[in-house]
Amino acid sequence: MIHHTVTGPGDAPVLVLSNSLGSTLAMWDPQAAALAERFRLVRYDIRGHGASDTPPGPYSIDDVGADVVALLDELEVERAHFAGLSLGGMTGMWLAVNAPERISRLVALCTSAQVGPAQMWVDRAATVREQGTAAIAEAGVERWLTQGFRDAHPDVAQYLRDMIASVDDEGYANCCAVIEHLDLMPNLDGISVPTLVIAGAQDPATPPEHAERIVAGVPDARLEVLDPAAHLVNVEQPEAVTRLIVEHLEA
């Protein structure tokens, strides 16, 4: 079962928001209210996260992509816009390649078509299985937010630490395998939907060069780099991200 929420006008274009590894659909709270004024907004927890089920793993990008197709089927949505951050962005690119008839426009934020090194994800999954997601929460927030933002907003930083620590250990570890084996680079030229890629200038997890490689591979894709921002660019630059999403989807 993929847990999801639906807000906004029932007759508006559908926009699906997809979260990062280690987060829940609440990651999108900074954008949700504004986007729900213009779109039928569908937020969901990636498998193994939040209130979604944790099926036996390991998982692949095919699995998390198929979850979205099944969710669209359940909601009787033929075609939707899609915006995803990190693992969510990887999911969006997979959908644009493998189910292009279901995706109208794509926004990929702070993501990569191939992250590497694979061993890093093997090691992180092992740590989580041995010590739990709480053991990686501090390091996760250090990647997610710049030092300046963490200092200025300690409450947000703590909220996100708690979010990471709340994720099911096995669900997180299984999703590490998605990124460990991910390689969408050979498929990028097959993406035909209008694509906007957003990067954070200080993102240590998927630096802007990852976004540049996506834009170089996807025909007519456009890049926006927001500064300052680390991995959760939508949290550090909420108004800018909302504006860019709306402009791209309504172009």
C-alpha positions as CSV (number, residue, x, y, z in Angstrom):
1,M,0.0,0.0,0.0
2,I,1.4,3.4,-1.0
3,H,0.2,6.0,1.4
4,H,-0.9,9.2,-0.3
5,T,-2.9,12.4,0.2
6,V,-4.9,14.4,-2.4
7,T,-5.6,18.1,-2.0
8,G,-6.7,20.9,-4.4
9,P,-9.5,21.2,-6.9
10,G,-10.8,18.0,-8.3
11,D,-10.9,19.4,-11.9
12,A,-7.4,20.9,-11.9
13,P,-4.4,19.3,-13.6
14,V,-2.9,16.6,-11.4
15,L,0.6,17.1,-10.0
16,V,2.4,14.2,-8.2
17,L,5.1,15.1,-5.7
18,S,7.7,12.4,-4.8
19,N,10.0,12.5,-1.8
20,S,13.6,11.8,-1.2
21,L,15.3,8.9,0.5
22,G,14.8,9.3,4.2
23,S,11.9,11.6,4.1
24,T,8.1,11.4,4.0
25,L,5.5,13.3,2.0
26,A,5.7,16.0,4.7
27,M,9.0,17.0,3.0
28,W,6.8,19.0,0.5
29,D,4.9,21.0,3.2
30,P,6.7,24.2,2.1
31,Q,5.1,23.9,-1.3
32,A,1.8,22.0,-0.7
33,A,-0.6,24.8,0.1
34,A,0.4,27.1,-2.8
35,L,0.5,24.2,-5.3
36,A,-2.8,22.9,-4.2
37,E,-4.4,26.2,-5.2
38,R,-3.5,25.5,-8.9
39,F,-3.3,21.7,-9.1
40,R,-4.9,18.5,-7.8
41,L,-2.0,17.7,-5.6
42,V,-1.0,14.1,-5.0
43,R,1.7,13.5,-2.4
44,Y,2.8,10.0,-1.5
45,D,5.4,8.2,0.7
46,I,7.9,6.2,-1.3
47,R,7.7,2.5,-0.4
48,G,9.4,1.7,2.9
49,H,8.9,5.3,4.1
50,G,6.2,7.1,6.2
51,A,2.9,5.3,6.2
52,S,3.6,3.3,3.1
53,D,4.2,-0.5,3.3
54,T,7.7,-2.0,3.4
55,P,7.5,-5.0,1.1
56,P,10.5,-7.4,1.1
57,G,13.5,-6.0,-0.7
58,P,15.9,-5.1,-2.1
59,Y,14.1,-2.6,-4.3
60,S,14.9,-1.4,-7.8
61,I,14.0,1.8,-9.7
62,D,11.5,-0.3,-11.6
63,D,9.7,-1.1,-8.4
64,V,9.4,2.5,-7.2
65,G,8.4,3.6,-10.7
66,A,5.8,1.0,-10.9
67,D,4.4,2.1,-7.6
68,V,3.6,5.5,-9.1
69,V,1.9,3.9,-12.2
70,A,-0.2,1.8,-9.8
71,L,-1.1,4.9,-7.8
72,L,-2.2,6.8,-10.9
73,D,-4.3,3.8,-11.8
74,E,-5.9,3.7,-8.4
75,L,-6.7,7.4,-8.6
76,E,-8.0,7.0,-12.1
77,V,-5.5,9.6,-13.4
78,E,-4.6,9.1,-17.0
79,R,-1.8,11.7,-17.1
80,A,-0.1,13.9,-14.5
81,H,2.7,16.3,-14.0
82,F,5.5,14.9,-11.8
83,A,8.0,16.6,-9.5
84,G,10.4,14.6,-7.5
85,L,13.5,15.4,-5.4
86,S,16.5,13.0,-5.2
87,L,15.1,9.5,-5.2
88,G,11.8,11.1,-6.3
89,G,13.6,12.8,-9.2
90,M,15.1,9.5,-10.2
91,T,11.6,8.0,-10.1
92,G,10.3,10.8,-12.3
93,M,13.0,10.2,-14.9
94,W,12.2,6.5,-14.9
95,L,8.6,7.3,-15.5
96,A,9.4,9.7,-18.4
97,V,11.4,6.9,-20.0
98,N,9.2,3.9,-19.3
99,A,5.7,5.4,-19.0
100,P,5.8,8.6,-21.0
101,E,2.1,8.4,-21.8
102,R,1.4,9.0,-18.0
103,I,3.6,12.1,-17.6
104,S,2.9,15.5,-19.0
105,R,5.8,17.6,-17.6
106,L,8.7,16.7,-15.3
107,V,10.5,18.6,-12.6
108,A,13.6,16.8,-11.3
109,L,15.2,18.4,-8.2
110,C,18.5,17.7,-6.6
111,T,18.8,14.4,-8.3
112,S,21.1,12.3,-10.5
113,A,20.8,9.7,-13.3
114,Q,23.7,7.8,-11.7
115,V,25.0,8.6,-8.3
116,G,27.8,6.2,-7.3
117,P,29.9,5.0,-5.8
118,A,27.9,1.8,-5.3
119,Q,29.8,0.7,-2.2
120,M,28.6,3.9,-0.4
121,W,25.0,2.7,-0.6
122,V,25.9,-0.8,0.4
123,D,27.6,0.6,3.5
124,R,24.8,3.0,4.4
125,A,22.2,0.2,4.1
126,A,24.4,-2.0,6.4
127,T,24.7,0.8,8.9
128,V,20.9,1.4,9.0
129,R,20.2,-2.3,9.4
130,E,22.7,-2.5,12.3
131,Q,22.0,0.8,14.1
132,G,18.7,2.1,12.7
133,T,17.9,5.3,10.8
134,A,18.5,7.4,13.9
135,A,22.3,6.7,13.4
136,I,22.4,8.5,10.1
137,A,19.9,11.3,10.9
138,E,22.5,13.9,11.8
139,A,24.7,13.2,8.7
140,G,21.5,13.3,6.6
141,V,20.5,16.7,7.7
142,E,24.0,18.0,7.1
143,R,23.6,16.9,3.5
144,W,20.0,18.3,3.3
145,L,20.6,21.8,4.6
146,T,23.5,24.3,4.4
147,Q,25.3,25.2,7.7
148,G,23.8,28.7,7.5
149,F,20.3,27.4,7.2
150,R,20.8,24.9,10.0
151,D,22.1,27.7,12.3
152,A,19.3,30.1,11.4
153,H,16.5,27.4,11.6
154,P,17.4,24.8,14.3
155,D,13.8,23.8,14.6
156,V,13.6,22.8,11.0
157,A,16.8,20.9,11.2
158,Q,15.5,19.0,14.3
159,Y,12.2,18.3,12.5
160,L,14.1,16.8,9.6
161,R,16.4,14.7,11.9
162,D,13.3,13.3,13.5
163,M,11.8,12.6,10.0
164,I,14.8,10.6,9.0
165,A,14.9,8.7,12.3
166,S,11.2,7.8,11.8
167,V,11.8,6.0,8.5
168,D,11.6,2.2,8.7
169,D,15.1,0.7,8.9
170,E,14.5,-2.0,6.3
171,G,12.6,0.4,4.1
172,Y,15.4,2.8,4.0
173,A,18.0,0.1,3.5
174,N,16.0,-1.5,0.6
175,C,15.7,1.9,-1.1
176,C,19.5,2.4,-0.8
177,A,19.7,-0.6,-3.3
178,V,17.7,1.5,-5.8
179,I,20.4,4.1,-5.9
180,E,23.2,1.6,-5.7
181,H,22.2,0.0,-9.0
182,L,20.7,3.2,-10.7
183,D,22.0,4.1,-14.1
184,L,19.6,6.1,-16.2
185,M,22.3,7.8,-18.2
186,P,21.8,5.7,-21.4
187,N,18.0,6.5,-21.3
188,L,18.0,10.2,-20.9
189,D,17.8,11.0,-24.6
190,G,14.5,9.0,-24.6
191,I,12.8,11.5,-22.3
192,S,10.5,13.6,-24.5
193,V,8.3,15.4,-21.9
194,P,9.2,19.0,-21.1
195,T,11.8,18.8,-18.3
196,L,13.1,21.3,-15.7
197,V,16.0,20.3,-13.5
198,I,16.7,22.2,-10.3
199,A,19.9,22.0,-8.4
200,G,21.2,23.4,-5.1
201,A,24.5,25.2,-5.4
202,Q,25.8,23.7,-2.2
203,D,24.3,20.3,-2.5
204,P,26.9,17.7,-1.4
205,A,24.7,14.7,-2.3
206,T,23.9,15.5,-5.9
207,P,26.1,18.5,-6.8
208,P,25.1,20.7,-9.8
209,E,27.3,18.7,-12.2
210,H,24.8,15.8,-11.8
211,A,22.0,18.2,-12.9
212,E,24.2,19.4,-15.8
213,R,24.6,15.8,-17.0
214,I,20.9,15.3,-16.9
215,V,20.3,18.5,-18.9
216,A,22.9,17.5,-21.4
217,G,21.2,14.2,-22.0
218,V,17.5,15.1,-22.0
219,P,16.4,16.9,-25.2
220,D,15.5,20.6,-24.5
221,A,15.8,20.2,-20.7
222,R,16.4,23.4,-18.7
223,L,18.6,23.9,-15.6
224,E,18.1,26.2,-12.7
225,V,20.7,26.4,-9.9
226,L,19.5,28.0,-6.6
227,D,22.0,29.5,-4.2
228,P,22.2,29.1,-1.3
229,A,20.8,25.6,-1.1
230,A,21.9,22.1,-0.2
231,H,20.1,18.9,-1.0
232,L,16.6,19.8,0.2
233,V,16.4,22.9,-2.1
234,N,12.6,23.1,-1.6
235,V,13.1,23.7,2.1
236,E,15.9,26.2,1.8
237,Q,14.4,28.1,-1.1
238,P,10.6,27.4,-0.8
239,E,9.3,30.4,-2.7
240,A,11.7,30.0,-5.6
241,V,11.0,26.3,-5.9
242,T,7.3,26.8,-5.9
243,R,7.6,29.6,-8.5
244,L,9.8,27.5,-10.8
245,I,7.5,24.5,-10.6
246,V,4.4,26.5,-11.4
247,E,6.1,28.4,-14.3
248,H,7.3,25.1,-15.8
249,L,4.0,23.3,-15.5
250,E,2.0,26.2,-16.8
251,A,4.3,27.2,-19.6
